[in-house]
């Protein structure tokens, strides 16, 4: 404290005040890059998960992206639903992979095509590829997804994510131009191998793993970071200030509010 006090006396009050002002201006100018606001399952604070009505609310809120989940129906349709069963979200028995597109649509499960048509030109989509539990897989889901995105001309507007490494490798072979991301909930996967092995641009860790140090290491490895699922203001603020690239949340309005409190880096783009 004595050293600081002495320095202030040598500078003089006016010059010291000028230095502090310049420092504050620098911080306001540099600031932080603003992350993408990604509405988890459409933003479950806005409505039921993975429903077109909730996606409409997220679009009205002007989110940057809507995250949604896909399973494959018995006849090969890409259906927007988190679970491969209907009981939790629709209150009835049934498996997506054992029902037809028409049967699922009649129950209220949206198709990915409907979601793409709704979001196109309004916000990006973050599509998570799901598989049934255990060793079962939705065979051909990656090829059908790429075909749909290309037909709809939304490859550049879409990010495809998954916990499943095989799906990500397959996607990279089918469509190397497609932006993809690897999801994980436990530490230990070497970040410097993620792009080489999986062809991904993003890593999507469980939010408690997304420390400032982790984000810095990911950026050094040439990867962007999109943690999930961040619903508390304090966690959002830390990630914004750590230059996180995207934040997946059930509370998109809260994230937008927190972002307004943090200065934007001049010239930064998302």
DODO-790555 format. One line per field, with one value per residue (C-alpha): residue number from 1; residue in three letters; x, y, z. Coordinates in steps of 0.05 Angstrom, whole numbers, padded with zeros to 5 digits. Example, Ala and Ser with C-alpha at 12.3 -4.5 7.8 and 13.67 -1.06 7.14 Angstrom:
# DODO-790555
resi	[1  2] $
resn	[Ala  Ser] $
east	[00246  00273] $
north	[-00090  -00021] $
up	[00156  00143] $
This chain:
# DODO-790555
resi	[1  2  3  4  5  6  7  8  9  10  11  12  13  14  15  16  17  18  19  20  21  22  23  24  25  26  27  28  29  30  31  32  33  34  35  36  37  38  39  40  41  42  43  44  45  46  47  48  49  50  51  52  53  54  55  56  57  58  59  60  61  62  63  64  65  66  67  68  69  70  71  72  73  74  75  76  77  78  79  80  81  82  83  84  85  86  87  88  89  90  91  92  93  94  95  96  97  98  99  100  101  102  103  104  105  106  107  108  109  110  111  112  113  114  115  116  117  118  119  120  121  122  123  124  125  126  127  128  129  130  131  132  133  134  135  136  137  138  139  140  141  142  143  144  145  146  147  148  149  150  151  152  153  154  155  156  157  158  159  160  161  162  163  164  165  166  167  168  169  170  171  172  173  174  175  176  177  178  179  180  181  182  183  184  185  186  187  188  189  190  191  192  193  194  195  196  197  198  199  200  201  202  203  204  205  206  207  208  209  210  211  212  213  214  215  216  217  218  219  220  221  222  223  224  225  226  227  228  229  230  231  232  233  234  235  236  237  238  239  240  241  242  243  244  245  246  247  248  249  250  251  252  253  254  255  256  257  258  259  260  261  262  263  264  265  266  267  268  269  270] $
resn	[Unk  Unk  Unk  Unk  Unk  Unk  Unk  Unk  Unk  Unk  Unk  Unk  Unk  Unk  Unk  Unk  Unk  Unk  Unk  Unk  Unk  Unk  Unk  Unk  Unk  Unk  Unk  Unk  Unk  Unk  Unk  Unk  Unk  Unk  Unk  Unk  Unk  Unk  Unk  Unk  Unk  Unk  Unk  Unk  Unk  Unk  Unk  Unk  Unk  Unk  Unk  Unk  Unk  Unk  Unk  Unk  Unk  Unk  Unk  Unk  Unk  Unk  Unk  Unk  Unk  Unk  Unk  Unk  Unk  Unk  Unk  Unk  Unk  Unk  Unk  Unk  Unk  Unk  Unk  Unk  Unk  Unk  Unk  Unk  Unk  Unk  Unk  Unk  Unk  Unk  Unk  Unk  Unk  Unk  Unk  Unk  Unk  Unk  Unk  Unk  Unk  Unk  Unk  Unk  Unk  Unk  Unk  Unk  Unk  Unk  Unk  Unk  Unk  Unk  Unk  Unk  Unk  Unk  Unk  Unk  Unk  Unk  Unk  Unk  Unk  Unk  Unk  Unk  Unk  Unk  Unk  Unk  Unk  Unk  Unk  Unk  Unk  Unk  Unk  Unk  Unk  Unk  Unk  Unk  Unk  Unk  Unk  Unk  Unk  Unk  Unk  Unk  Unk  Unk  Unk  Unk  Unk  Unk  Unk  Unk  Unk  Unk  Unk  Unk  Unk  Unk  Unk  Unk  Unk  Unk  Unk  Unk  Unk  Unk  Unk  Unk  Unk  Unk  Unk  Unk  Unk  Unk  Unk  Unk  Unk  Unk  Unk  Unk  Unk  Unk  Unk  Unk  Unk  Unk  Unk  Unk  Unk  Unk  Unk  Unk  Unk  Unk  Unk  Unk  Unk  Unk  Unk  Unk  Unk  Unk  Unk  Unk  Unk  Unk  Unk  Unk  Unk  Unk  Unk  Unk  Unk  Unk  Unk  Unk  Unk  Unk  Unk  Unk  Unk  Unk  Unk  Unk  Unk  Unk  Unk  Unk  Unk  Unk  Unk  Unk  Unk  Unk  Unk  Unk  Unk  Unk  Unk  Unk  Unk  Unk  Unk  Unk  Unk  Unk  Unk  Unk  Unk  Unk  Unk  Unk  Unk  Unk  Unk  Unk  Unk  Unk  Unk  Unk  Unk  Unk] $
east	[00000  00057  00089  00023  00012  00081  00069  00005  00041  00095  00043  -00001  -00077  -00092  -00045  -00066  -00139  -00121  -00087  -00147  -00194  -00152  -00151  -00227  -00234  -00187  -00229  -00293  -00261  -00230  -00285  -00304  -00329  -00403  -00421  -00477  -00542  -00564  -00634  -00630  -00686  -00715  -00707  -00748  -00763  -00803  -00846  -00845  -00779  -00768  -00836  -00847  -00886  -00825  -00780  -00826  -00817  -00741  -00741  -00784  -00732  -00679  -00634  -00574  -00589  -00639  -00612  -00655  -00649  -00664  -00681  -00699  -00768  -00783  -00789  -00726  -00755  -00715  -00758  -00746  -00747  -00696  -00714  -00724  -00788  -00850  -00869  -00831  -00850  -00916  -00943  -00954  -00916  -00879  -00810  -00792  -00752  -00812  -00863  -00874  -00866  -00941  -00955  -00905  -00930  -01002  -00978  -00944  -00871  -00842  -00800  -00732  -00756  -00810  -00758  -00711  -00767  -00786  -00715  -00686  -00663  -00683  -00632  -00583  -00598  -00555  -00577  -00557  -00556  -00584  -00583  -00625  -00594  -00544  -00512  -00571  -00560  -00602  -00569  -00562  -00583  -00521  -00531  -00605  -00587  -00534  -00583  -00637  -00590  -00564  -00633  -00656  -00592  -00578  -00511  -00476  -00530  -00527  -00481  -00488  -00467  -00465  -00437  -00427  -00358  -00377  -00432  -00383  -00331  -00384  -00411  -00341  -00331  -00399  -00397  -00329  -00358  -00409  -00393  -00395  -00384  -00366  -00406  -00378  -00392  -00327  -00257  -00198  -00210  -00147  -00169  -00112  -00139  -00212  -00205  -00157  -00198  -00269  -00264  -00301  -00299  -00333  -00326  -00388  -00369  -00415  -00413  -00375  -00317  -00315  -00266  -00228  -00166  -00204  -00232  -00162  -00134  -00190  -00177  -00102  -00122  -00164  -00231  -00292  -00328  -00403  -00418  -00485  -00532  -00520  -00580  -00551  -00530  -00464  -00443  -00464  -00423  -00361  -00366  -00377  -00317  -00276  -00289  -00333  -00358  -00429  -00472  -00529  -00583  -00655  -00659  -00642  -00673  -00630  -00567  -00584  -00594  -00526  -00491  -00515  -00476  -00410  -00374  -00366  -00297  -00289  -00292  -00309  -00355  -00393] $
north	[00000  00048  00036  00050  00112  00137  00125  00165  00224  00222  00221  00274  00267  00294  00247  00187  00201  00205  00137  00105  00136  00111  00041  00040  00064  00008  -00044  -00017  -00017  -00086  -00119  -00190  -00226  -00239  -00314  -00343  -00350  -00422  -00439  -00510  -00553  -00487  -00455  -00495  -00432  -00410  -00472  -00548  -00576  -00590  -00563  -00516  -00468  -00461  -00451  -00394  -00361  -00368  -00337  -00279  -00269  -00264  -00319  -00336  -00410  -00463  -00529  -00590  -00666  -00717  -00790  -00831  -00861  -00931  -00906  -00863  -00794  -00747  -00730  -00675  -00707  -00717  -00788  -00848  -00861  -00819  -00828  -00768  -00714  -00741  -00783  -00846  -00910  -00918  -00917  -00868  -00920  -00968  -00917  -00884  -00811  -00803  -00836  -00790  -00727  -00743  -00747  -00680  -00697  -00646  -00667  -00637  -00611  -00570  -00541  -00523  -00488  -00449  -00427  -00416  -00344  -00328  -00364  -00421  -00492  -00535  -00606  -00661  -00732  -00781  -00857  -00908  -00931  -00988  -01014  -00996  -00943  -00904  -00931  -00880  -00821  -00781  -00790  -00771  -00709  -00685  -00696  -00655  -00598  -00596  -00600  -00542  -00504  -00493  -00529  -00463  -00444  -00509  -00539  -00614  -00641  -00708  -00749  -00804  -00803  -00851  -00803  -00745  -00783  -00805  -00734  -00706  -00757  -00743  -00667  -00638  -00568  -00580  -00549  -00603  -00607  -00662  -00665  -00694  -00694  -00720  -00691  -00723  -00722  -00691  -00626  -00627  -00692  -00670  -00637  -00690  -00750  -00724  -00665  -00620  -00544  -00542  -00578  -00579  -00595  -00599  -00528  -00542  -00567  -00501  -00464  -00403  -00448  -00500  -00447  -00420  -00489  -00503  -00438  -00455  -00521  -00484  -00504  -00464  -00478  -00485  -00510  -00539  -00525  -00458  -00429  -00386  -00313  -00322  -00380  -00342  -00282  -00323  -00356  -00290  -00260  -00322  -00309  -00370  -00377  -00401  -00417  -00467  -00449  -00462  -00388  -00349  -00284  -00285  -00298  -00240  -00196  -00216  -00204  -00132  -00121  -00141  -00096  -00122  -00126  -00077  -00112  -00179  -00223  -00287] $
up	[00000  00016  -00052  -00088  -00046  -00063  -00137  -00135  -00102  -00156  -00211  -00181  -00174  -00244  -00280  -00237  -00253  -00327  -00325  -00291  -00342  -00400  -00369  -00363  -00435  -00457  -00420  -00450  -00520  -00515  -00474  -00489  -00551  -00545  -00546  -00587  -00548  -00559  -00534  -00506  -00536  -00558  -00490  -00439  -00399  -00460  -00469  -00476  -00500  -00574  -00597  -00656  -00611  -00565  -00625  -00647  -00579  -00584  -00653  -00628  -00573  -00628  -00602  -00645  -00648  -00627  -00602  -00615  -00614  -00668  -00669  -00731  -00742  -00765  -00837  -00835  -00818  -00774  -00714  -00663  -00595  -00539  -00517  -00561  -00520  -00514  -00441  -00410  -00460  -00488  -00431  -00470  -00488  -00553  -00584  -00639  -00678  -00678  -00703  -00770  -00786  -00793  -00726  -00691  -00725  -00704  -00631  -00637  -00650  -00700  -00759  -00770  -00837  -00801  -00753  -00810  -00849  -00786  -00769  -00838  -00847  -00775  -00732  -00734  -00714  -00669  -00683  -00634  -00662  -00612  -00613  -00574  -00509  -00506  -00570  -00615  -00669  -00718  -00780  -00836  -00793  -00811  -00886  -00882  -00841  -00891  -00948  -00914  -00897  -00968  -00999  -00954  -00967  -00893  -00884  -00869  -00818  -00780  -00727  -00714  -00646  -00613  -00555  -00607  -00638  -00694  -00717  -00718  -00758  -00807  -00814  -00828  -00884  -00914  -00908  -00888  -00897  -00841  -00773  -00719  -00644  -00594  -00529  -00465  -00390  -00362  -00367  -00400  -00476  -00508  -00540  -00590  -00618  -00624  -00692  -00720  -00697  -00703  -00751  -00702  -00696  -00627  -00562  -00517  -00445  -00386  -00361  -00296  -00340  -00379  -00334  -00360  -00366  -00406  -00454  -00463  -00479  -00528  -00564  -00568  -00600  -00652  -00622  -00603  -00537  -00526  -00455  -00433  -00398  -00363  -00327  -00272  -00282  -00246  -00290  -00352  -00332  -00319  -00388  -00423  -00389  -00407  -00482  -00490  -00561  -00548  -00487  -00487  -00438  -00419  -00401  -00465  -00441  -00378  -00419  -00465  -00404  -00375  -00441  -00440  -00376  -00407  -00457  -00528  -00558  -00615  -00681  -00651  -00692  -00675] $
